Structure formats: C-alpha cells, structure tokens
Amino acid sequence: MSEVIEQVKRVIVEGLRLDKITPADIGDDQPLFGGSLGLDSVDALELVLEVERHFGVRIADDAEGRAVLKSPRTLAEYIVRKRGD
C-alpha cells in the first residue's frame, strides 16, 4: 500500500504541476482539498483524469470522487481495491 500512496503523491505533484511541493511534502492522510495544498475543483477534474491515465482506474461520479479524493491514502486504497492488487 505504501508504494501506491507514494505513486499517488507523485501523480498529484507532477500531474497538477505543483511547482513548490514535492511528494515528500504531502502527508499520507493530508486533505487534498480545503487544506494547505490549495487544490480546487479544476484540480479535482485533472486529478481524476490523471488517476485514470496512470492507474487505469475510473472514478465513476461526483459522490464517489468526494469519498475517494479525501487524501492520498483514501485514493490509494481505492486504486488498490479497483485494480484488485
């Protein structure tokens, strides 16, 4: 699981082009939205596309997205569950 969490953090930083943040700066349980990362609804859409592209996992709708995109850990858990890792 920790490897997937690290991959998720890299996708967040690289996919959203967060110039001043490194994957190491992001805590496993750090809120992705409404916190220090400063992500907004446009970033959420981009992140959903990046998750699909990098992990082959589709987030079906807004409700699922809200539940899954809480933190790097919740996103990684979702990816592992969907891929059957």
C-alpha positions in Angstrom: 0.0 0.0 0.0 2.8 2.4 0.8 4.2 2.1 -2.7 0.8 3.1 -4.2 0.5 6.0 -1.8 3.9 7.3 -3.0 2.8 6.8 -6.6 -0.4 8.8 -5.9 1.7 11.6 -4.4 3.9 11.7 -7.5 0.8 11.8 -9.8 -0.6 14.7 -7.7 2.6 16.8 -7.8 3.5 16.0 -11.4 0.0 15.8 -12.9 -1.2 19.0 -11.3 2.2 20.7 -11.8 2.6 21.7 -8.2 5.9 23.5 -8.6 6.6 24.3 -4.9 5.5 21.0 -3.5 7.3 17.6 -3.6 5.7 14.2 -3.0 7.5 14.1 0.3 5.8 17.3 1.4 2.4 15.6 1.2 1.2 13.6 4.2 -0.5 10.2 3.6 -3.6 11.5 5.4 -3.4 15.1 4.4 -6.6 16.5 3.0 -6.3 17.1 -0.8 -8.9 19.9 -0.8 -9.5 22.7 1.6 -6.1 22.4 3.1 -2.5 23.6 2.5 -2.3 22.1 -1.0 -4.7 24.7 -2.3 -6.4 22.4 -4.7 -9.7 23.4 -6.3 -12.5 21.9 -8.4 -10.5 22.2 -11.6 -7.6 20.3 -9.9 -10.1 17.6 -8.9 -11.1 17.1 -12.6 -7.5 17.0 -13.6 -6.6 14.5 -10.8 -9.5 12.2 -11.9 -8.0 12.2 -15.4 -4.5 11.6 -14.1 -5.7 8.7 -12.0 -7.4 7.1 -15.0 -4.3 7.6 -17.1 -1.7 6.4 -14.6 -3.6 3.7 -12.8 -6.3 2.6 -15.2 -8.9 3.2 -12.6 -12.1 5.2 -13.3 -13.8 7.3 -10.7 -17.5 6.9 -11.7 -19.2 10.1 -10.4 -19.0 13.1 -8.1 -20.2 11.2 -5.0 -17.5 8.6 -5.5 -14.9 11.3 -6.2 -15.7 13.1 -3.0 -15.2 9.9 -1.0 -12.1 8.8 -2.8 -10.3 12.2 -3.2 -10.0 12.9 0.6 -6.3 12.1 1.0 -3.5 10.3 -0.7 -4.3 7.2 1.4 -8.0 7.1 0.5 -7.1 7.5 -3.1 -4.5 4.7 -2.9 -6.9 2.4 -1.1 -9.5 3.0 -3.9 -6.9 2.2 -6.6 -5.8 -1.0 -4.9 -9.4 -2.1 -4.4 -10.4 -1.3 -8.0 -7.3 -3.0 -9.5 -7.6 -6.0 -7.2 -3.9 -5.6 -6.0 
